[in-house]
Amino acid sequence: MRPLAPLAAVFLVFRPCAAFAWSVHGHEIVALIAQDKLEKESPRTLAAVQNLLAVGLDPSQSAPSMAQVAPCADQIRLGYPVNCAGIHLQGDKSTEDWHFINIPITDAQPAVDKYCKGACVVAQVQGEFATLRDPAASPQAKQLALIYMIHFVGDMHQPLHCAYGIWPDKKTHQPGNDYGGNEEEGKFLGAPLSLHSVWDHLIEPSDLLDPRQTAQALGSGGSGSADDVLSGQAALESFQIARANIYPKFNGGHGSPFGDPGQDDAYQQQEQQVAFDRLELAGARLAALLERALGPQPPAVMAARASKGR
C-alpha cells in the first residue's frame, strides 16, 4: 500500500446524507481495487464479470464497470426504479436488511448465526455467491447477484454495518439500538453528522475526490480470502473494530469525540487509516470471491446480451 498521508491531510468536505456505507466513493474504491487485482491476476474472471454486466444491453453499448454499478444496491433499497449505469433495475425496499448484520457491542463473543436470522449482509453475500455458481440461474439473475455482491462485500467491511451501540431513546430515555451509530448525533468539522455518517465519509477527503486516486494509492497487491467473506469472519472483524475502537472513543468523550476542530482533525487522520485498511481488504476479498464464483467457468453469457428487461 502506498503512503496516504497526502490524502488524509486534505480538508474533508461533508454533506448530510442517508446512512449508506462508505458513501458512493467508498463502494467505488472497493470495486476499483478488485477490478485492478483481477486484471492483473485473473483476466479470465474479469472477462466473465464484464460479460455479466453487459447482459441485457444493446450490443452497441459498452458494459458498465464494476465501480459504476458498485453503489446501485443503495439506490435499489429506496424502492424506486434504478438506472444502474445503463442497467435498468426495479427498486425494492425489502432489501434494506441485506446491507448489515445487527450485533450489539455488549456481546463479547458474537457469532454470525446468532444474529443473522435469514436477512443480513452475510447471508446475502452467500446467496449471491450461490446464484453466480448456479448453472441453472439466468444471465439476468447472475447479473443482479453480481451487482449486489460488489456492494455487499463493501458493506460488510464498514464497522458500523456490523455492530450497534446502546443509545438512550430521546422520548423514553430507555436504552436501545442506536442503529449502527445512526442515532448518535453530533457535529464533525462543523457539519451535523451522526457517528455512522462520519464513518461513511472518513474515506473521502473531499466529495470531489477521484476514487481511482485513492484506489491506486491503496493498491491491489494485497491478499484476501473468499472464505473470510462467506463465513462472516469479515463481518466479525468489523464488529470488533466498532466494539474496541469506534464506540469507546465516542462514548469515552461524553457522547462524542467531535466538536472541537483540532480534535476532529486528529480523529479524522487517525481513523481514516482504519477505514482505508478496510477498503483495501474488501477489494482484495471481493476479487477472491469473484475468482471463486466465476473463474473456473467460461464466460458463456455473451449470447444473452440481446436479452432485454429484468
C-alpha positions in Angstrom: 0.0 0.0 0.0 1.3 3.4 -0.9 1.5 6.2 1.7 -1.8 8.0 2.1 -0.7 11.0 4.2 -1.3 13.5 1.3 -4.9 12.3 1.1 -5.5 12.3 4.8 -4.2 15.8 5.2 -6.8 17.3 2.8 -9.7 19.0 4.5 -12.9 17.0 4.5 -16.0 18.4 2.8 -19.0 16.7 4.3 -22.6 16.8 3.3 -25.5 15.3 5.4 -26.6 12.0 3.9 -28.6 8.9 4.4 -26.9 6.0 6.2 -25.2 4.4 3.2 -22.0 2.6 3.9 -18.7 4.2 2.7 -20.6 6.7 0.6 -20.6 6.3 -3.2 -16.8 6.8 -3.4 -16.1 4.1 -0.8 -18.0 1.5 -2.8 -16.3 2.6 -6.0 -12.9 2.3 -4.3 -13.6 -1.3 -3.3 -14.7 -2.2 -6.8 -11.7 -0.5 -8.4 -9.3 -2.3 -6.2 -11.0 -5.7 -7.0 -11.1 -4.9 -10.7 -7.4 -3.9 -10.8 -6.5 -7.1 -9.0 -8.5 -9.3 -11.4 -7.0 -7.5 -14.4 -3.5 -8.4 -13.2 -4.1 -11.8 -11.7 -7.2 -13.3 -13.3 -8.2 -11.6 -16.6 -10.5 -14.5 -17.4 -12.6 -13.8 -14.3 -12.7 -10.1 -15.1 -13.9 -11.0 -18.6 -16.7 -13.1 -17.0 -17.6 -10.1 -14.8 -17.7 -7.7 -17.8 -19.8 -10.1 -19.8 -22.4 -10.4 -17.0 -22.5 -6.6 -16.7 -23.3 -6.5 -20.4 -26.4 -8.7 -20.1 -29.5 -7.1 -21.5 -27.6 -4.2 -23.1 -27.7 -3.4 -26.8 -24.6 -4.8 -28.5 -23.6 -1.2 -29.4 -23.5 -0.3 -25.7 -20.4 -0.8 -23.6 -20.8 -2.7 -20.4 -20.5 -0.6 -17.2 -17.5 -1.1 -15.0 -17.6 -2.7 -11.5 -17.1 0.7 -10.0 -20.1 2.2 -11.9 -22.5 -0.5 -10.5 -21.0 -0.6 -7.0 -23.4 2.0 -5.4 -26.5 0.7 -7.1 -27.8 -1.5 -4.2 -28.2 1.6 -2.1 -30.4 3.1 -4.8 -32.5 -0.2 -5.1 -33.3 -0.1 -1.3 -35.1 3.2 -1.7 -37.8 1.4 -3.7 -37.7 3.4 -6.9 -36.7 2.2 -10.4 -33.0 2.4 -10.8 -30.9 3.2 -13.9 -27.7 1.4 -12.8 -25.2 2.7 -15.3 -27.5 1.7 -18.1 -28.9 -1.4 -16.5 -32.5 -0.9 -15.5 -33.5 -2.4 -12.2 -36.5 -2.4 -10.0 -36.4 -0.7 -6.6 -37.1 -3.0 -3.6 -37.4 -1.6 -0.1 -37.4 -5.2 1.3 -33.6 -5.3 0.6 -32.9 -2.9 3.4 -31.9 -5.6 5.9 -29.5 -7.1 3.4 -26.9 -4.3 4.0 -25.9 -5.1 7.6 -25.8 -7.5 10.5 -27.1 -6.3 13.9 -24.6 -7.3 16.6 -24.8 -5.5 20.0 -21.4 -4.3 21.2 -22.3 -5.7 24.6 -21.7 -9.2 23.3 -18.1 -10.1 23.9 -18.3 -13.4 22.0 -20.6 -12.9 19.0 -21.4 -15.4 16.3 -22.9 -14.8 12.9 -25.6 -17.4 13.1 -26.7 -15.9 16.4 -27.6 -12.6 14.8 -28.2 -13.5 11.1 -31.8 -14.8 11.1 -32.5 -15.0 7.4 -31.7 -11.5 6.2 -28.3 -10.0 6.8 -25.3 -9.0 4.8 -23.5 -12.3 5.4 -26.5 -14.4 4.3 -27.0 -12.2 1.3 -23.4 -12.5 0.1 -23.7 -16.3 0.5 -26.9 -16.2 -1.6 -25.4 -14.0 -4.4 -22.4 -16.3 -4.5 -24.7 -19.4 -4.8 -26.5 -17.7 -7.7 -23.3 -16.9 -9.5 -22.2 -20.5 -9.2 -25.6 -21.9 -10.2 -25.6 -23.2 -13.8 -29.4 -23.0 -13.9 -29.6 -19.4 -12.9 -30.4 -17.0 -15.7 -27.9 -14.4 -17.0 -30.2 -11.7 -15.6 -30.2 -13.3 -12.2 -26.5 -13.6 -12.2 -26.1 -10.0 -13.3 -28.2 -8.8 -10.4 -26.3 -11.1 -8.0 -23.0 -9.7 -9.2 -24.2 -6.1 -8.7 -25.4 -6.9 -5.1 -22.2 -8.8 -4.3 -19.9 -6.0 -5.3 -21.9 -3.7 -3.0 -22.4 -6.0 0.0 -18.8 -7.0 0.3 -18.1 -3.3 0.8 -20.9 -3.0 3.4 -19.5 -6.0 5.3 -16.2 -4.1 5.8 -17.8 -0.9 7.2 -17.6 -1.5 11.0 -20.9 0.3 11.8 -22.8 -2.0 9.4 -21.9 -4.9 11.7 -22.4 -3.5 15.2 -24.7 -1.3 17.2 -24.4 0.6 20.4 -26.8 1.3 23.2 -28.5 4.7 22.9 -31.0 6.2 25.3 -34.2 7.0 23.4 -34.9 10.7 23.4 -38.5 10.2 24.5 -38.5 7.3 26.8 -34.8 7.6 27.9 -34.7 3.8 27.8 -31.6 2.2 26.3 -32.0 0.7 22.8 -30.4 0.0 19.4 -28.6 3.1 18.0 -28.8 1.5 14.5 -25.1 1.4 13.9 -24.4 4.9 15.2 -27.2 6.5 13.2 -28.8 7.8 16.4 -25.6 9.1 17.8 -25.8 12.7 16.6 -23.2 15.5 16.7 -21.1 17.8 14.6 -17.9 16.9 12.8 -15.7 19.6 11.2 -18.7 21.9 11.5 -21.2 19.6 9.8 -24.2 18.0 11.6 -23.5 14.2 11.2 -24.3 11.0 13.0 -21.5 8.8 14.1 -22.4 6.4 11.3 -22.2 9.2 8.7 -18.8 10.3 9.9 -17.6 6.8 9.3 -19.2 6.6 5.9 -17.3 9.7 4.9 -13.9 9.2 6.6 -12.5 7.8 3.4 -13.0 10.8 1.2 -11.1 13.9 2.0 -13.4 15.7 -0.4 -16.6 14.9 -2.2 -14.7 15.9 -5.3 -12.0 13.3 -4.9 -11.5 10.9 -7.8 -12.0 7.5 -6.2 -9.4 6.0 -8.6 -6.8 8.2 -7.0 -7.5 6.5 -3.6 -7.8 3.0 -5.1 -4.4 3.4 -6.8 -2.8 4.8 -3.6 -4.1 1.8 -1.6 -3.1 -0.6 -4.3 -4.3 -4.0 -5.4 -1.4 -6.1 -4.3 -2.9 -7.3 -1.0 -4.3 -10.7 -0.4 -7.8 -11.6 0.6 -9.7 -14.8 1.3 -13.2 -15.6 -0.1 -13.7 -17.8 2.9 -13.4 -14.8 5.2 -16.4 -13.2 3.5 -18.5 -16.3 3.1 -18.0 -17.4 6.7 -18.8 -14.0 8.1 -15.3 -13.6 9.5 -15.1 -10.2 7.7 -18.3 -9.1 9.5 -16.9 -10.1 12.9 -13.7 -8.2 12.2 -15.9 -5.1 11.5 -17.8 -5.7 14.7 -14.6 -5.9 16.8 -13.4 -2.6 15.3 -16.6 -0.9 16.3 -16.6 -2.5 19.7 -13.0 -1.9 20.6 -12.3 1.3 18.7 -15.2 3.3 17.5 -17.7 3.2 20.4 -15.1 3.5 23.2 -13.8 6.7 21.6 -17.3 8.1 21.1 -18.7 7.3 24.5 -15.5 8.0 26.3 -15.7 11.5 25.0 -19.0 12.1 26.9 -21.1 11.1 23.9 -18.9 12.5 21.1 -15.2 13.0 20.4 -16.3 15.6 17.9 -17.0 19.3 18.0 -13.5 20.8 18.5 -11.7 21.5 15.2 -8.4 20.2 16.5 -9.9 17.0 17.9 -12.0 16.5 14.7 -8.9 16.8 12.5 -6.9 14.4 14.7 -9.7 11.9 14.8 -10.1 12.0 11.0 -6.5 11.4 10.3 -6.2 8.6 12.8 -9.4 6.8 12.0 -9.2 7.3 8.2 -6.3 4.8 8.1 -8.6 2.2 9.7 -11.2 3.0 7.0 -8.6 2.7 4.3 -7.4 -0.6 5.6 -11.0 -2.0 5.5 -11.5 -0.7 1.9 -8.2 -2.3 0.8 -9.1 -5.6 2.3 -12.6 -5.5 1.0 -11.3 -5.0 -2.6 -8.9 -8.0 -2.2 -11.6 -10.2 -0.8 -14.1 -9.2 -3.5 -11.6 -10.2 -6.1 -11.0 -13.6 -4.4 -14.8 -14.1 -4.1 -15.4 -13.4 -7.8 -12.5 -15.6 -8.8 -14.1 -18.5 -6.9 -17.5 -17.8 -8.2 -16.7 -17.1 -11.9 -13.1 -18.0 -12.5 -13.5 -21.8 -13.2 -16.4 -21.1 -15.5 -16.1 -19.9 -19.1 -17.7 -16.5 -19.7 -20.6 -18.0 -21.7 -23.2 -15.3 -21.4 -22.4 -13.3 -24.5 -25.5 -14.7 -26.3 -27.7 -13.1 -23.6 -26.5 -9.6 -24.4 -29.6 -9.0 -26.6 -31.9 -10.1 -23.8 -34.0 -7.2 -22.6 -35.7 -6.4 -19.4 -35.5 -7.8 -15.9 
